[in-house]
Amino acid sequence: MEDFFEGMDQDDAELINSLSRVAYELRENRKQLFEQHGVENEMTLLDKITAGEIPEHPAYEHYLSAGILAATQVVIRDELSVVIQGAKIS
C-alpha cells in the first residue's frame, strides 16, 4: 500500500493530518448528538422536538449544535481539498 504522505512537504503533511483529524472529530461529535435522541439528521431531530416526542431542552440546543458542526465540516473539507491540491511533493 502506497504511503499517501510519501514525498510530501512536512508542513503540508502535518496540516492535512490535522485537518483530517478535525473533520473526523466533527463527524463523530455530530453523530453522538444524534445517537442521544435516536435520529440520523437535524431535520428528524427537529421533527421529534416539534412533535413533542422528545423534550425541547437540551434537544433544541443539540439540533443547533449539529447544524454548526455540519457547517464547520464543510469548511474543513473545503480547506482540506485546497491544501491537498496545493501540497508540495518532491
PDB file of N, CA, C and O in Angstrom, chain B, residues numbered from 101:
ATOM      1  N   MET B 101       0.840  -1.182   0.000  1.00  0.00           N
ATOM      2  CA  MET B 101       0.000   0.000   0.000  1.00  0.00           C
ATOM      3  C   MET B 101       0.883   1.243   0.000  1.00  0.00           C
ATOM      4  O   MET B 101       1.820   1.348   0.791  1.00  0.00           O
ATOM      5  N   GLU B 102       0.584   2.167  -0.875  1.00  0.00           N
ATOM      6  CA  GLU B 102       1.385   3.371  -1.022  1.00  0.00           C
ATOM      7  C   GLU B 102       1.107   4.353   0.121  1.00  0.00           C
ATOM      8  O   GLU B 102      -0.038   4.529   0.537  1.00  0.00           O
ATOM      9  N   ASP B 103       2.167   4.986   0.618  1.00  0.00           N
ATOM     10  CA  ASP B 103       2.047   5.983   1.678  1.00  0.00           C
ATOM     11  C   ASP B 103       1.560   7.293   1.060  1.00  0.00           C
ATOM     12  O   ASP B 103       2.230   7.868   0.202  1.00  0.00           O
ATOM     13  N   PHE B 104       0.388   7.762   1.501  1.00  0.00           N
ATOM     14  CA  PHE B 104      -0.208   8.990   0.961  1.00  0.00           C
ATOM     15  C   PHE B 104       0.734  10.177   1.115  1.00  0.00           C
ATOM     16  O   PHE B 104       0.789  11.035   0.235  1.00  0.00           O
ATOM     17  N   PHE B 105       1.469  10.239   2.209  1.00  0.00           N
ATOM     18  CA  PHE B 105       2.309  11.386   2.518  1.00  0.00           C
ATOM     19  C   PHE B 105       3.727  11.284   1.950  1.00  0.00           C
ATOM     20  O   PHE B 105       4.526  12.205   2.119  1.00  0.00           O
ATOM     21  N   GLU B 106       4.044  10.173   1.279  1.00  0.00           N
ATOM     22  CA  GLU B 106       5.396   9.975   0.760  1.00  0.00           C
ATOM     23  C   GLU B 106       5.776  11.092  -0.211  1.00  0.00           C
ATOM     24  O   GLU B 106       5.057  11.374  -1.169  1.00  0.00           O
ATOM     25  N   GLY B 107       6.913  11.717   0.057  1.00  0.00           N
ATOM     26  CA  GLY B 107       7.424  12.774  -0.806  1.00  0.00           C
ATOM     27  C   GLY B 107       6.767  14.127  -0.596  1.00  0.00           C
ATOM     28  O   GLY B 107       7.117  15.096  -1.271  1.00  0.00           O
ATOM     29  N   MET B 108       5.824  14.207   0.327  1.00  0.00           N
ATOM     30  CA  MET B 108       5.102  15.455   0.562  1.00  0.00           C
ATOM     31  C   MET B 108       5.873  16.326   1.549  1.00  0.00           C
ATOM     32  O   MET B 108       6.513  15.821   2.471  1.00  0.00           O
ATOM     33  N   ASP B 109       5.805  17.614   1.346  1.00  0.00           N
ATOM     34  CA  ASP B 109       6.390  18.577   2.271  1.00  0.00           C
ATOM     35  C   ASP B 109       5.852  18.306   3.679  1.00  0.00           C
ATOM     36  O   ASP B 109       4.655  18.076   3.849  1.00  0.00           O
ATOM     37  N   GLN B 110       6.718  18.332   4.677  1.00  0.00           N
ATOM     38  CA  GLN B 110       6.356  18.008   6.056  1.00  0.00           C
ATOM     39  C   GLN B 110       5.236  18.909   6.584  1.00  0.00           C
ATOM     40  O   GLN B 110       4.316  18.424   7.242  1.00  0.00           O
ATOM     41  N   ASP B 111       5.302  20.200   6.306  1.00  0.00           N
ATOM     42  CA  ASP B 111       4.266  21.127   6.770  1.00  0.00           C
ATOM     43  C   ASP B 111       2.907  20.809   6.154  1.00  0.00           C
ATOM     44  O   ASP B 111       1.882  20.844   6.834  1.00  0.00           O
ATOM     45  N   ASP B 112       2.911  20.497   4.858  1.00  0.00           N
ATOM     46  CA  ASP B 112       1.658  20.132   4.194  1.00  0.00           C
ATOM     47  C   ASP B 112       1.087  18.843   4.785  1.00  0.00           C
ATOM     48  O   ASP B 112      -0.114  18.744   5.034  1.00  0.00           O
ATOM     49  N   ALA B 113       1.952  17.867   5.003  1.00  0.00           N
ATOM     50  CA  ALA B 113       1.507  16.583   5.563  1.00  0.00           C
ATOM     51  C   ALA B 113       0.911  16.778   6.954  1.00  0.00           C
ATOM     52  O   ALA B 113      -0.119  16.184   7.275  1.00  0.00           O
ATOM     53  N   GLU B 114       1.542  17.595   7.772  1.00  0.00           N
ATOM     54  CA  GLU B 114       1.029  17.844   9.125  1.00  0.00           C
ATOM     55  C   GLU B 114      -0.308  18.584   9.087  1.00  0.00           C
ATOM     56  O   GLU B 114      -1.210  18.285   9.869  1.00  0.00           O
ATOM     57  N   LEU B 115      -0.430  19.546   8.179  1.00  0.00           N
ATOM     58  CA  LEU B 115      -1.684  20.279   8.056  1.00  0.00           C
ATOM     59  C   LEU B 115      -2.808  19.365   7.577  1.00  0.00           C
ATOM     60  O   LEU B 115      -3.919  19.424   8.104  1.00  0.00           O
ATOM     61  N   ILE B 116      -2.533  18.532   6.596  1.00  0.00           N
ATOM     62  CA  ILE B 116      -3.528  17.578   6.097  1.00  0.00           C
ATOM     63  C   ILE B 116      -3.944  16.628   7.218  1.00  0.00           C
ATOM     64  O   ILE B 116      -5.128  16.343   7.394  1.00  0.00           O
ATOM     65  N   ASN B 117      -2.972  16.147   7.961  1.00  0.00           N
ATOM     66  CA  ASN B 117      -3.258  15.241   9.069  1.00  0.00           C
ATOM     67  C   ASN B 117      -4.131  15.939  10.114  1.00  0.00           C
ATOM     68  O   ASN B 117      -5.100  15.354  10.596  1.00  0.00           O
ATOM     69  N   SER B 118      -3.801  17.175  10.464  1.00  0.00           N
ATOM     70  CA  SER B 118      -4.574  17.928  11.459  1.00  0.00           C
ATOM     71  C   SER B 118      -5.991  18.204  10.986  1.00  0.00           C
ATOM     72  O   SER B 118      -6.943  18.017  11.743  1.00  0.00           O
ATOM     73  N   LEU B 119      -6.141  18.642   9.753  1.00  0.00           N
ATOM     74  CA  LEU B 119      -7.471  18.923   9.220  1.00  0.00           C
ATOM     75  C   LEU B 119      -8.313  17.654   9.133  1.00  0.00           C
ATOM     76  O   LEU B 119      -9.516  17.680   9.393  1.00  0.00           O
ATOM     77  N   SER B 120      -7.680  16.554   8.770  1.00  0.00           N
ATOM     78  CA  SER B 120      -8.393  15.280   8.709  1.00  0.00           C
ATOM     79  C   SER B 120      -8.888  14.872  10.086  1.00  0.00           C
ATOM     80  O   SER B 120      -9.998  14.360  10.234  1.00  0.00           O
ATOM     81  N   ARG B 121      -8.065  15.101  11.081  1.00  0.00           N
ATOM     82  CA  ARG B 121      -8.450  14.761  12.460  1.00  0.00           C
ATOM     83  C   ARG B 121      -9.621  15.617  12.919  1.00  0.00           C
ATOM     84  O   ARG B 121     -10.546  15.114  13.557  1.00  0.00           O
ATOM     85  N   VAL B 122      -9.589  16.903  12.601  1.00  0.00           N
ATOM     86  CA  VAL B 122     -10.692  17.800  12.975  1.00  0.00           C
ATOM     87  C   VAL B 122     -11.976  17.357  12.277  1.00  0.00           C
ATOM     88  O   VAL B 122     -13.037  17.324  12.900  1.00  0.00           O
ATOM     89  N   ALA B 123     -11.888  17.015  10.992  1.00  0.00           N
ATOM     90  CA  ALA B 123     -13.067  16.559  10.247  1.00  0.00           C
ATOM     91  C   ALA B 123     -13.653  15.302  10.895  1.00  0.00           C
ATOM     92  O   ALA B 123     -14.871  15.170  11.023  1.00  0.00           O
ATOM     93  N   TYR B 124     -12.788  14.394  11.297  1.00  0.00           N
ATOM     94  CA  TYR B 124     -13.228  13.167  11.960  1.00  0.00           C
ATOM     95  C   TYR B 124     -13.930  13.491  13.273  1.00  0.00           C
ATOM     96  O   TYR B 124     -15.008  12.962  13.545  1.00  0.00           O
ATOM     97  N   GLU B 125     -13.335  14.350  14.085  1.00  0.00           N
ATOM     98  CA  GLU B 125     -13.918  14.712  15.383  1.00  0.00           C
ATOM     99  C   GLU B 125     -15.273  15.397  15.206  1.00  0.00           C
ATOM    100  O   GLU B 125     -16.205  15.125  15.963  1.00  0.00           O
ATOM    101  N   LEU B 126     -15.388  16.264  14.233  1.00  0.00           N
ATOM    102  CA  LEU B 126     -16.667  16.932  13.971  1.00  0.00           C
ATOM    103  C   LEU B 126     -17.740  15.911  13.612  1.00  0.00           C
ATOM    104  O   LEU B 126     -18.858  15.964  14.125  1.00  0.00           O
ATOM    105  N   ARG B 127     -17.386  14.980  12.724  1.00  0.00           N
ATOM    106  CA  ARG B 127     -18.344  13.953  12.309  1.00  0.00           C
ATOM    107  C   ARG B 127     -18.781  13.092  13.491  1.00  0.00           C
ATOM    108  O   ARG B 127     -19.970  12.824  13.665  1.00  0.00           O
ATOM    109  N   GLU B 128     -17.824  12.666  14.293  1.00  0.00           N
ATOM    110  CA  GLU B 128     -18.139  11.801  15.427  1.00  0.00           C
ATOM    111  C   GLU B 128     -18.957  12.526  16.491  1.00  0.00           C
ATOM    112  O   GLU B 128     -19.862  11.934  17.078  1.00  0.00           O
ATOM    113  N   ASN B 129     -18.657  13.786  16.746  1.00  0.00           N
ATOM    114  CA  ASN B 129     -19.429  14.553  17.722  1.00  0.00           C
ATOM    115  C   ASN B 129     -20.858  14.775  17.247  1.00  0.00           C
ATOM    116  O   ASN B 129     -21.794  14.714  18.044  1.00  0.00           O
ATOM    117  N   ARG B 130     -21.031  15.030  15.968  1.00  0.00           N
ATOM    118  CA  ARG B 130     -22.366  15.209  15.396  1.00  0.00           C
ATOM    119  C   ARG B 130     -23.161  13.905  15.506  1.00  0.00           C
ATOM    120  O   ARG B 130     -24.337  13.901  15.870  1.00  0.00           O
ATOM    121  N   LYS B 131     -22.491  12.816  15.183  1.00  0.00           N
ATOM    122  CA  LYS B 131     -23.124  11.503  15.277  1.00  0.00           C
ATOM    123  C   LYS B 131     -23.557  11.208  16.717  1.00  0.00           C
ATOM    124  O   LYS B 131     -24.634  10.658  16.945  1.00  0.00           O
ATOM    125  N   GLN B 132     -22.729  11.570  17.667  1.00  0.00           N
ATOM    126  CA  GLN B 132     -23.032  11.350  19.074  1.00  0.00           C
ATOM    127  C   GLN B 132     -24.264  12.154  19.503  1.00  0.00           C
ATOM    128  O   GLN B 132     -25.085  11.656  20.274  1.00  0.00           O
ATOM    129  N   LEU B 133     -24.400  13.377  19.018  1.00  0.00           N
ATOM    130  CA  LEU B 133     -25.598  14.163  19.321  1.00  0.00           C
ATOM    131  C   LEU B 133     -26.852  13.458  18.822  1.00  0.00           C
ATOM    132  O   LEU B 133     -27.854  13.388  19.532  1.00  0.00           O
ATOM    133  N   PHE B 134     -26.797  12.944  17.621  1.00  0.00           N
ATOM    134  CA  PHE B 134     -27.952  12.267  17.041  1.00  0.00           C
ATOM    135  C   PHE B 134     -28.284  10.974  17.791  1.00  0.00           C
ATOM    136  O   PHE B 134     -29.454  10.661  18.015  1.00  0.00           O
ATOM    137  N   GLU B 135     -27.251  10.229  18.175  1.00  0.00           N
ATOM    138  CA  GLU B 135     -27.471   8.968  18.878  1.00  0.00           C
ATOM    139  C   GLU B 135     -28.207   9.183  20.200  1.00  0.00           C
ATOM    140  O   GLU B 135     -28.992   8.333  20.621  1.00  0.00           O
ATOM    141  N   GLN B 136     -27.958  10.305  20.848  1.00  0.00           N
ATOM    142  CA  GLN B 136     -28.628  10.600  22.112  1.00  0.00           C
ATOM    143  C   GLN B 136     -30.145  10.665  21.960  1.00  0.00           C
ATOM    144  O   GLN B 136     -30.887  10.419  22.910  1.00  0.00           O
ATOM    145  N   HIS B 137     -30.591  11.000  20.753  1.00  0.00           N
ATOM    146  CA  HIS B 137     -32.020  11.183  20.505  1.00  0.00           C
ATOM    147  C   HIS B 137     -32.594  10.150  19.543  1.00  0.00           C
ATOM    148  O   HIS B 137     -33.777  10.206  19.207  1.00  0.00           O
ATOM    149  N   GLY B 138     -31.774   9.214  19.103  1.00  0.00           N
ATOM    150  CA  GLY B 138     -32.238   8.162  18.210  1.00  0.00           C
ATOM    151  C   GLY B 138     -32.637   8.659  16.835  1.00  0.00           C
ATOM    152  O   GLY B 138     -33.599   8.167  16.245  1.00  0.00           O
ATOM    153  N   VAL B 139     -31.892   9.644  16.319  1.00  0.00           N
ATOM    154  CA  VAL B 139     -32.171  10.196  14.990  1.00  0.00           C
ATOM    155  C   VAL B 139     -30.904  10.133  14.149  1.00  0.00           C
ATOM    156  O   VAL B 139     -29.815   9.850  14.649  1.00  0.00           O
ATOM    157  N   GLU B 140     -31.076  10.407  12.845  1.00  0.00           N
ATOM    158  CA  GLU B 140     -29.933  10.358  11.940  1.00  0.00           C
ATOM    159  C   GLU B 140     -29.559  11.707  11.350  1.00  0.00           C
ATOM    160  O   GLU B 140     -28.512  11.831  10.714  1.00  0.00           O
ATOM    161  N   ASN B 141     -30.399  12.724  11.551  1.00  0.00           N
ATOM    162  CA  ASN B 141     -30.077  14.033  10.988  1.00  0.00           C
ATOM    163  C   ASN B 141     -30.820  15.145  11.722  1.00  0.00           C
ATOM    164  O   ASN B 141     -31.679  14.892  12.566  1.00  0.00           O
ATOM    165  N   GLU B 142     -30.469  16.376  11.380  1.00  0.00           N
ATOM    166  CA  GLU B 142     -31.052  17.538  12.048  1.00  0.00           C
ATOM    167  C   GLU B 142     -32.561  17.636  11.862  1.00  0.00           C
ATOM    168  O   GLU B 142     -33.289  17.950  12.803  1.00  0.00           O
ATOM    169  N   MET B 143     -33.021  17.369  10.662  1.00  0.00           N
ATOM    170  CA  MET B 143     -34.450  17.533  10.393  1.00  0.00           C
ATOM    171  C   MET B 143     -35.300  16.547  11.200  1.00  0.00           C
ATOM    172  O   MET B 143     -36.362  16.908  11.707  1.00  0.00           O
ATOM    173  N   THR B 144     -34.832  15.316  11.313  1.00  0.00           N
ATOM    174  CA  THR B 144     -35.560  14.336  12.112  1.00  0.00           C
ATOM    175  C   THR B 144     -35.568  14.747  13.575  1.00  0.00           C
ATOM    176  O   THR B 144     -36.576  14.586  14.264  1.00  0.00           O
ATOM    177  N   LEU B 145     -34.458  15.272  14.047  1.00  0.00           N
ATOM    178  CA  LEU B 145     -34.394  15.750  15.428  1.00  0.00           C
ATOM    179  C   LEU B 145     -35.377  16.891  15.639  1.00  0.00           C
ATOM    180  O   LEU B 145     -36.114  16.903  16.625  1.00  0.00           O
ATOM    181  N   LEU B 146     -35.392  17.845  14.725  1.00  0.00           N
ATOM    182  CA  LEU B 146     -36.323  18.971  14.841  1.00  0.00           C
ATOM    183  C   LEU B 146     -37.773  18.496  14.771  1.00  0.00           C
ATOM    184  O   LEU B 146     -38.625  18.995  15.506  1.00  0.00           O
ATOM    185  N   ASP B 147     -38.056  17.544  13.897  1.00  0.00           N
ATOM    186  CA  ASP B 147     -39.411  16.991  13.798  1.00  0.00           C
ATOM    187  C   ASP B 147     -39.849  16.359  15.119  1.00  0.00           C
ATOM    188  O   ASP B 147     -40.983  16.548  15.558  1.00  0.00           O
ATOM    189  N   LYS B 148     -38.946  15.609  15.749  1.00  0.00           N
ATOM    190  CA  LYS B 148     -39.283  14.977  17.031  1.00  0.00           C
ATOM    191  C   LYS B 148     -39.481  16.017  18.133  1.00  0.00           C
ATOM    192  O   LYS B 148     -40.314  15.834  19.021  1.00  0.00           O
ATOM    193  N   ILE B 149     -38.724  17.093  18.074  1.00  0.00           N
ATOM    194  CA  ILE B 149     -38.881  18.165  19.058  1.00  0.00           C
ATOM    195  C   ILE B 149     -40.239  18.837  18.892  1.00  0.00           C
ATOM    196  O   ILE B 149     -40.974  19.016  19.863  1.00  0.00           O
ATOM    197  N   THR B 150     -40.567  19.208  17.656  1.00  0.00           N
ATOM    198  CA  THR B 150     -41.824  19.922  17.415  1.00  0.00           C
ATOM    199  C   THR B 150     -43.046  19.030  17.644  1.00  0.00           C
ATOM    200  O   THR B 150     -44.122  19.525  17.977  1.00  0.00           O
ATOM    201  N   ALA B 151     -42.883  17.723  17.468  1.00  0.00           N
ATOM    202  CA  ALA B 151     -43.989  16.795  17.717  1.00  0.00           C
ATOM    203  C   ALA B 151     -44.141  16.471  19.202  1.00  0.00           C
ATOM    204  O   ALA B 151     -45.095  15.806  19.606  1.00  0.00           O
ATOM    205  N   GLY B 152     -43.188  16.948  20.011  1.00  0.00           N
ATOM    206  CA  GLY B 152     -43.247  16.684  21.441  1.00  0.00           C
ATOM    207  C   GLY B 152     -42.791  15.286  21.820  1.00  0.00           C
ATOM    208  O   GLY B 152     -43.027  14.840  22.943  1.00  0.00           O
ATOM    209  N   GLU B 153     -42.134  14.584  20.888  1.00  0.00           N
ATOM    210  CA  GLU B 153     -41.661  13.226  21.166  1.00  0.00           C
ATOM    211  C   GLU B 153     -40.445  13.202  22.081  1.00  0.00           C
ATOM    212  O   GLU B 153     -40.209  12.226  22.793  1.00  0.00           O
ATOM    213  N   ILE B 154     -39.675  14.290  22.055  1.00  0.00           N
ATOM    214  CA  ILE B 154     -38.524  14.420  22.949  1.00  0.00           C
ATOM    215  C   ILE B 154     -38.554  15.818  23.561  1.00  0.00           C
ATOM    216  O   ILE B 154     -39.058  16.755  22.942  1.00  0.00           O
ATOM    217  N   PRO B 155     -38.021  15.964  24.764  1.00  0.00           N
ATOM    218  CA  PRO B 155     -38.035  17.270  25.427  1.00  0.00           C
ATOM    219  C   PRO B 155     -37.280  18.325  24.615  1.00  0.00           C
ATOM    220  O   PRO B 155     -36.255  18.049  23.993  1.00  0.00           O
ATOM    221  N   GLU B 156     -37.819  19.524  24.646  1.00  0.00           N
ATOM    222  CA  GLU B 156     -37.225  20.620  23.876  1.00  0.00           C
ATOM    223  C   GLU B 156     -35.791  20.919  24.308  1.00  0.00           C
ATOM    224  O   GLU B 156     -34.926  21.224  23.486  1.00  0.00           O
ATOM    225  N   HIS B 157     -35.564  20.823  25.607  1.00  0.00           N
ATOM    226  CA  HIS B 157     -34.218  21.109  26.113  1.00  0.00           C
ATOM    227  C   HIS B 157     -33.649  19.862  26.764  1.00  0.00           C
ATOM    228  O   HIS B 157     -34.311  19.292  27.631  1.00  0.00           O
ATOM    229  N   PRO B 158     -32.481  19.413  26.402  1.00  0.00           N
ATOM    230  CA  PRO B 158     -31.487  20.105  25.586  1.00  0.00           C
ATOM    231  C   PRO B 158     -31.546  19.751  24.101  1.00  0.00           C
ATOM    232  O   PRO B 158     -30.626  20.090  23.357  1.00  0.00           O
ATOM    233  N   ALA B 159     -32.605  19.079  23.654  1.00  0.00           N
ATOM    234  CA  ALA B 159     -32.659  18.626  22.259  1.00  0.00           C
ATOM    235  C   ALA B 159     -32.532  19.773  21.259  1.00  0.00           C
ATOM    236  O   ALA B 159     -31.874  19.621  20.230  1.00  0.00           O
ATOM    237  N   TYR B 160     -33.148  20.913  21.545  1.00  0.00           N
ATOM    238  CA  TYR B 160     -33.050  22.019  20.589  1.00  0.00           C
ATOM    239  C   TYR B 160     -31.616  22.548  20.518  1.00  0.00           C
ATOM    240  O   TYR B 160     -31.128  22.900  19.444  1.00  0.00           O
ATOM    241  N   GLU B 161     -30.959  22.600  21.652  1.00  0.00           N
ATOM    242  CA  GLU B 161     -29.550  23.016  21.651  1.00  0.00           C
ATOM    243  C   GLU B 161     -28.708  22.022  20.867  1.00  0.00           C
ATOM    244  O   GLU B 161     -27.769  22.410  20.172  1.00  0.00           O
ATOM    245  N   HIS B 162     -29.041  20.745  20.978  1.00  0.00           N
ATOM    246  CA  HIS B 162     -28.328  19.723  20.209  1.00  0.00           C
ATOM    247  C   HIS B 162     -28.600  19.881  18.716  1.00  0.00           C
ATOM    248  O   HIS B 162     -27.706  19.686  17.892  1.00  0.00           O
ATOM    249  N   TYR B 163     -29.826  20.232  18.374  1.00  0.00           N
ATOM    250  CA  TYR B 163     -30.181  20.497  16.975  1.00  0.00           C
ATOM    251  C   TYR B 163     -29.329  21.639  16.417  1.00  0.00           C
ATOM    252  O   TYR B 163     -28.769  21.534  15.326  1.00  0.00           O
ATOM    253  N   LEU B 164     -29.242  22.723  17.179  1.00  0.00           N
ATOM    254  CA  LEU B 164     -28.429  23.870  16.741  1.00  0.00           C
ATOM    255  C   LEU B 164     -26.954  23.485  16.647  1.00  0.00           C
ATOM    256  O   LEU B 164     -26.270  23.850  15.690  1.00  0.00           O
ATOM    257  N   SER B 165     -26.477  22.758  17.630  1.00  0.00           N
ATOM    258  CA  SER B 165     -25.073  22.330  17.638  1.00  0.00           C
ATOM    259  C   SER B 165     -24.751  21.446  16.443  1.00  0.00           C
ATOM    260  O   SER B 165     -23.699  21.594  15.822  1.00  0.00           O
ATOM    261  N   ALA B 166     -25.654  20.529  16.121  1.00  0.00           N
ATOM    262  CA  ALA B 166     -25.430  19.643  14.981  1.00  0.00           C
ATOM    263  C   ALA B 166     -25.325  20.441  13.689  1.00  0.00           C
ATOM    264  O   ALA B 166     -24.521  20.108  12.818  1.00  0.00           O
ATOM    265  N   GLY B 167     -26.121  21.479  13.559  1.00  0.00           N
ATOM    266  CA  GLY B 167     -26.044  22.338  12.372  1.00  0.00           C
ATOM    267  C   GLY B 167     -24.714  23.064  12.290  1.00  0.00           C
ATOM    268  O   GLY B 167     -24.132  23.189  11.212  1.00  0.00           O
ATOM    269  N   ILE B 168     -24.236  23.541  13.425  1.00  0.00           N
ATOM    270  CA  ILE B 168     -22.940  24.221  13.463  1.00  0.00           C
ATOM    271  C   ILE B 168     -21.821  23.244  13.127  1.00  0.00           C
ATOM    272  O   ILE B 168     -20.903  23.581  12.379  1.00  0.00           O
ATOM    273  N   LEU B 169     -21.895  22.035  13.677  1.00  0.00           N
ATOM    274  CA  LEU B 169     -20.887  21.022  13.378  1.00  0.00           C
ATOM    275  C   LEU B 169     -20.881  20.683  11.888  1.00  0.00           C
ATOM    276  O   LEU B 169     -19.816  20.535  11.289  1.00  0.00           O
ATOM    277  N   ALA B 170     -22.053  20.562  11.298  1.00  0.00           N
ATOM    278  CA  ALA B 170     -22.150  20.242   9.863  1.00  0.00           C
ATOM    279  C   ALA B 170     -21.553  21.365   9.016  1.00  0.00           C
ATOM    280  O   ALA B 170     -20.817  21.104   8.064  1.00  0.00           O
ATOM    281  N   ALA B 171     -21.868  22.602   9.359  1.00  0.00           N
ATOM    282  CA  ALA B 171     -21.329  23.743   8.608  1.00  0.00           C
ATOM    283  C   ALA B 171     -19.812  23.810   8.743  1.00  0.00           C
ATOM    284  O   ALA B 171     -19.110  24.117   7.780  1.00  0.00           O
ATOM    285  N   THR B 172     -19.316  23.523   9.930  1.00  0.00           N
ATOM    286  CA  THR B 172     -17.877  23.533  10.148  1.00  0.00           C
ATOM    287  C   THR B 172     -17.206  22.407   9.372  1.00  0.00           C
ATOM    288  O   THR B 172     -16.101  22.579   8.858  1.00  0.00           O
ATOM    289  N   GLN B 173     -17.865  21.265   9.284  1.00  0.00           N
ATOM    290  CA  GLN B 173     -17.331  20.152   8.490  1.00  0.00           C
ATOM    291  C   GLN B 173     -17.125  20.575   7.039  1.00  0.00           C
ATOM    292  O   GLN B 173     -16.107  20.243   6.431  1.00  0.00           O
ATOM    293  N   VAL B 174     -18.077  21.297   6.494  1.00  0.00           N
ATOM    294  CA  VAL B 174     -17.973  21.751   5.101  1.00  0.00           C
ATOM    295  C   VAL B 174     -16.755  22.653   4.935  1.00  0.00           C
ATOM    296  O   VAL B 174     -16.001  22.506   3.974  1.00  0.00           O
ATOM    297  N   VAL B 175     -16.561  23.572   5.855  1.00  0.00           N
ATOM    298  CA  VAL B 175     -15.420  24.488   5.794  1.00  0.00           C
ATOM    299  C   VAL B 175     -14.107  23.706   5.873  1.00  0.00           C
ATOM    300  O   VAL B 175     -13.178  23.963   5.107  1.00  0.00           O
ATOM    301  N   ILE B 176     -14.037  22.757   6.795  1.00  0.00           N
ATOM    302  CA  ILE B 176     -12.811  21.968   6.964  1.00  0.00           C
ATOM    303  C   ILE B 176     -12.548  21.122   5.725  1.00  0.00           C
ATOM    304  O   ILE B 176     -11.405  21.026   5.279  1.00  0.00           O
ATOM    305  N   ARG B 177     -13.579  20.510   5.164  1.00  0.00           N
ATOM    306  CA  ARG B 177     -13.395  19.705   3.945  1.00  0.00           C
ATOM    307  C   ARG B 177     -12.899  20.563   2.788  1.00  0.00           C
ATOM    308  O   ARG B 177     -12.014  20.156   2.035  1.00  0.00           O
ATOM    309  N   ASP B 178     -13.476  21.755   2.654  1.00  0.00           N
ATOM    310  CA  ASP B 178     -13.034  22.656   1.587  1.00  0.00           C
ATOM    311  C   ASP B 178     -11.573  23.048   1.774  1.00  0.00           C
ATOM    312  O   ASP B 178     -10.799  23.050   0.817  1.00  0.00           O
ATOM    313  N   GLU B 179     -11.198  23.378   3.004  1.00  0.00           N
ATOM    314  CA  GLU B 179      -9.807  23.728   3.295  1.00  0.00           C
ATOM    315  C   GLU B 179      -8.889  22.542   3.035  1.00  0.00           C
ATOM    316  O   GLU B 179      -7.803  22.704   2.478  1.00  0.00           O
ATOM    317  N   LEU B 180      -9.316  21.366   3.433  1.00  0.00           N
ATOM    318  CA  LEU B 180      -8.526  20.161   3.209  1.00  0.00           C
ATOM    319  C   LEU B 180      -8.308  19.925   1.714  1.00  0.00           C
ATOM    320  O   LEU B 180      -7.212  19.559   1.290  1.00  0.00           O
ATOM    321  N   SER B 181      -9.341  20.134   0.936  1.00  0.00           N
ATOM    322  CA  SER B 181      -9.222  19.974  -0.514  1.00  0.00           C
ATOM    323  C   SER B 181      -8.209  20.959  -1.100  1.00  0.00           C
ATOM    324  O   SER B 181      -7.403  20.592  -1.954  1.00  0.00           O
ATOM    325  N   VAL B 182      -8.255  22.195  -0.643  1.00  0.00           N
ATOM    326  CA  VAL B 182      -7.319  23.208  -1.127  1.00  0.00           C
ATOM    327  C   VAL B 182      -5.884  22.827  -0.751  1.00  0.00           C
ATOM    328  O   VAL B 182      -4.977  22.932  -1.577  1.00  0.00           O
ATOM    329  N   VAL B 183      -5.684  22.392   0.474  1.00  0.00           N
ATOM    330  CA  VAL B 183      -4.342  22.021   0.932  1.00  0.00           C
ATOM    331  C   VAL B 183      -3.824  20.818   0.148  1.00  0.00           C
ATOM    332  O   VAL B 183      -2.665  20.807  -0.267  1.00  0.00           O
ATOM    333  N   ILE B 184      -4.659  19.817  -0.058  1.00  0.00           N
ATOM    334  CA  ILE B 184      -4.235  18.629  -0.795  1.00  0.00           C
ATOM    335  C   ILE B 184      -3.860  18.989  -2.230  1.00  0.00           C
ATOM    336  O   ILE B 184      -2.844  18.520  -2.743  1.00  0.00           O
ATOM    337  N   GLN B 185      -4.672  19.814  -2.874  1.00  0.00           N
ATOM    338  CA  GLN B 185      -4.395  20.201  -4.256  1.00  0.00           C
ATOM    339  C   GLN B 185      -3.108  21.022  -4.377  1.00  0.00           C
ATOM    340  O   GLN B 185      -2.411  20.950  -5.389  1.00  0.00           O
ATOM    341  N   GLY B 186      -2.804  21.795  -3.348  1.00  0.00           N
ATOM    342  CA  GLY B 186      -1.617  22.650  -3.397  1.00  0.00           C
ATOM    343  C   GLY B 186      -0.402  22.056  -2.710  1.00  0.00           C
ATOM    344  O   GLY B 186       0.638  22.709  -2.630  1.00  0.00           O
ATOM    345  N   ALA B 187      -0.513  20.821  -2.209  1.00  0.00           N
ATOM    346  CA  ALA B 187       0.590  20.205  -1.474  1.00  0.00           C
ATOM    347  C   ALA B 187       1.830  20.076  -2.348  1.00  0.00           C
ATOM    348  O   ALA B 187       1.762  19.713  -3.522  1.00  0.00           O
ATOM    349  N   LYS B 188       2.959  20.387  -1.732  1.00  0.00           N
ATOM    350  CA  LYS B 188       4.253  20.276  -2.425  1.00  0.00           C
ATOM    351  C   LYS B 188       4.764  18.847  -2.290  1.00  0.00           C
ATOM    352  O   LYS B 188       4.941  18.331  -1.187  1.00  0.00           O
ATOM    353  N   ILE B 189       4.994  18.230  -3.430  1.00  0.00           N
ATOM    354  CA  ILE B 189       5.506  16.860  -3.439  1.00  0.00           C
ATOM    355  C   ILE B 189       6.855  16.875  -4.141  1.00  0.00           C
ATOM    356  O   ILE B 189       7.001  17.388  -5.250  1.00  0.00           O
ATOM    357  N   SER B 190       7.827  16.300  -3.462  1.00  0.00           N
ATOM    358  CA  SER B 190       9.177  16.289  -4.040  1.00  0.00           C
ATOM    359  C   SER B 190       9.452  15.027  -4.806  1.00  0.00           C
ATOM    360  O   SER B 190      10.542  14.862  -5.354  1.00  0.00           O
TER     361      SER B 190
END
